[in-house]
Structure formats: C-alpha cells, structure tokens
Amino acid sequence: MISFDNPFFVFVAVLAVQWLAAYAGDAFRRKIRPLKQKEEREDFDVVRTASLTLLGLIIGFSFSMAVSRYDQRKRLEAEEANAIGTEYVRASLLSGVDASRLRELLKTYCDERIAYYVARDEMRVGQADDDVSKTQAELWGVVARVAGAQPTPIVGLVVAGMNDVLNAQGYTQAAWWNRIPFMAWMLMVLIAIACNLLLGYSEHRATGFLLILPLVVSTSLFLIADIDSPRAGIIRVHPQNLMLQCKSMRPTD
C-alpha cells in the first residue's frame, strides 16, 4: 500500500508503476495485438483521449481539495493564535495571583502549540499532544476555580475566552486529520496506470516518449501529496502567528 503521507515516496512509487504500465502496453502492442485497421485506431484514439481527460479532471479536483485543506490549516493557526492572545489580555481581569498564573500557563501553552506545528516525527507529535493536554487541564482548572469563587460577568468573559482557546485547538486537530480520502488516491493511481497502458499501446516512434506522461503525472501527485500532508514534504503550515503571539507575551515577564 502506498504511503501518501510521504510525497517523495508517492513520486517514486507512482512513477515506477506508470512507467511499467506504459512499457507493458507497448510490449502488448508489438508482440501480441497491434492496431491494424484504421477504424480500430480511431476508436482507440477516442478512448485514450477520454481517459487522459478524465485523469486531468481528477488530478485538478484533487489539487483543489488539497489546497482548500491547506488554506483551512493556515486559517485555523491564525485563529488559534488570536484566541490565545485574547485570553492573555482578558487574564488581567482576574486578581493578581490568578492573572499571573493564567498568563504563565498561556505562555507555556503557546510554546507547546508551536512545538506541535513544527514536529515532524510521531514521537515528538505524541509528546507535544501530551504536553498540550496537561496544560489545557491546568488552564481550565484556574478559570474554573475563579469562576466558582467569583461567578461574575467579568469572570465569565475569561471563561468564554478560555473556551475559545480550547476549541481552537480542537478545530486545528480536526483540520490536520482532514485529508484527501484514500480511495480518491487509489482512483487517481488506477486511472493513471490505465492511461499509461493506453499510451504504451498506441503507435509511437521512440520508447523514451513513454516516460513523459509518468513524469508529468507523478510530479502532479507529488505536489498534491505535499500540500495535503501537514508534516511531511516541503510545503507546510508555518506557525508564524503563534510565534508572533508568543513573542508579544515575553516583554511582560
């Protein structure tokens, strides 16, 4: 099974499979069943053109899906930073000790969220998730204790702000799990294989021509996998809003 989390593996694997399919189609035409009649060639050209058109449409649709998910992850990163910043300001509505404690926890939480975004391997991601969960429990514990002792509308603003902070993390996590479905990937790969079989079966003068379509399709799928993968590859969401937010919290230390 192809690991679509690794764009480089996708490129190599899909390129190899398509190249083999193209040369298999070429071998079938030369050794077993060549195109003989003009009517056969015309019908074959129609099928080949329709298949390539379908492949292009599916690749374009998948690219649109990947870009929309990438934009969603970027937008939610900004919303998460804004939620933390808003709660950091609202912390001043609490008493001195509680305000200081809440702000310290928010600084720690902001750093932990950055660590989550920049983590590449599963071990670091798991550690970041554990740290975030512990800090979230502490954050909610502070505002819940204050709200229980002073159930005022002002404290209610702090509680609502903390709720936004926690919700923002949940929305971000859901967006990072929202990927292009596996069956959509398989459909693209299977249609690409069929197109290369048809291309190999068609008449051509140079066998090197059979490498062009696999290269083009593999590059397209590499880009889609790169954009769709939150951690692997080249194109990733950089937590610049969270970094700016953490930096703005430091001068008050």
C-alpha angles and dihedrals in degrees: 000000000000116000102227090186089077111063093190092054089048090054095049096041096046092044092053094046093048093046091053091048092051093050091044089056090047092050091048091053095047100042108025118018120006123184107261114165126058091233090056091053093049092050090046092052090054092052093046093049092048091049093050090048091052091048091052092049093050093047090050092048092048091048089053090051092051094048093049090052091048091051089049092054091050092048093049091049089057092046091050091052091048091050092052091047093049092050090047089058093044090053087078088070089071128077119280100265095041092045092052093047093048093049093049090052092048090053090051091046092051091053091048092052090052089051089054092053096048097042113114106179128058094244093059091043091053092049091049091050091051092049092048093050092051093048092047089055090051093047093051091044091058096049093040091053093048092045091051092051097040111024095184131141090248092056087046088064090056091049091049091049091052090050088055091051093053093043091050091058091050093050090049092051091050091050092052090052092049102095137155106284117258092235090057089055092049091049091054092048094047093048090047089053091049091049092051091048089054092045091051091048092054121088116268137155103223125045089210087071088072091068095061099075094044090052093048095046094043091052090050092050090046090056092047092049091046094053093042095050111081096201112018125070132022106297111069139149108266111208094227094143092052091047092052090047092051090048092052089055095056103073091066092060 
